[in-house]
């Protein structure tokens, strides 16, 4: 997944310590985080569903999950 795809999905850049950063998105109570910039190999980012053991490498699949969660969230 590219960094551009992540930003198009509405992820926010988080800078815990510069120059390193990662991306974050929350839908309801569900949190998605990306790997950190210093962990990116060959421009390939991934996204984890926070503390779930689930990882997305495809922006298309991630978009489907986010769309479903956004559509069905109640708060």
HELIX and SHEET records of a PDB file:
HELIX    1   1 UNK A    3  UNK A    8  1                                   6    
HELIX    2   2 UNK A   37  UNK A   39  5                                   3    
HELIX    3   3 UNK A   59  UNK A   72  1                                  14    
SHEET    1   A 5 UNK A  12  UNK A  17  0                                        
SHEET    2   A 5 UNK A  20  UNK A  27 -1                                        
SHEET    3   A 5 UNK A  30  UNK A  34 -1                                        
SHEET    4   A 5 UNK A  47  UNK A  49 -1                                        
SHEET    5   A 5 UNK A  54  UNK A  56 -1                                        
END                                                                             
